[in-house]
Amino acid sequence: MTNAKLALILAAGNGSRIAARAGELPKPLVCMHGRPLLEHVMTGALQAGIERFVIVVGYRGEVIKQWYERNPLDGVQVTWIENPDYKKDNGISVLCAKRVIHEKFLLLMADHLFEPETARSLLCQPLGREEVILGVDANICHVFDLDDATKVRLDRNRILEIGKSLENYNALDTGMFFCSPALFGWLEAAAINGNCSLSDGLRLMAQSGTFKGFNIGDAHWQDVDTPEALDYAQQIFAQQIQHSFAIARPAYV
């Protein structure tokens, strides 16, 4: 049994780097194998044991909500949160959900794809009341677009540093976190002039010893930030996607 049934998904950004493929769509609705990225993320979370979602939207948020109203997942509870400051860093999107989340939760990005079993394994990890556990990938040489990846330095399972510009690192951030609500307090503490990134808060947690890593082994994941990353993800997730949507619901147009 997993240790959480709630997922928070960040879907507020405008996705300027993938605009050539997105057109006027917000990035969470960019399609891969005929389905929006957000649907891939939600379906994977459901297969991992998640039952309820809080989704933070910003750029063209009404379009995302209208898509879901037309194509709901049966029996799934979704709470929508608006982030009017979506041009700020992603830590602000997390903080927008503070008022509705009071339990352990899975934190996901609408543009990070993953294998459901990876999320399930992460959610089976013991999580302290003040902790966050990040799914990390130690197979650094296999990652697509290493320069764009967020780097992590660990000592055993304790994360010491996180950031895109780290020179000394031994794993990568997969964009999948198992969180206690304590994360919100750390983000508030990290905010400067009303802005903070998720990594800003996590760096403070690392200093306190409450930020941990979970090695995902050889599992696949992909941050879909560019058209090239989208093409790569379509290759590595093709078989999983066919299986996932055969279970989740029939095809639609």
Secondary structure, 3 states (H helix, E strand, C coil): CCCCCEEEEEECCCCHHHHHHHCCCCHHHCEECCEEHHHHHHHHHHHCCCCEEEEEECCCHHHHHHHHHHCCCCCCEEEEEECCCCCCCHHHHHHHCHHHCCCCEEEEECCEEECHHHHHHHHCCCCCCCCEEEEEECCHHHCCCHHHCCEEEEECCEEEEEECCCCCCCEEEEEEEEECCHHHHHHHHHCECCECCHHHHHHHHHHHCCEEEEECCCCCEEECCCHHHHHHHHHHCHHHHHHHHHHHCCCCC
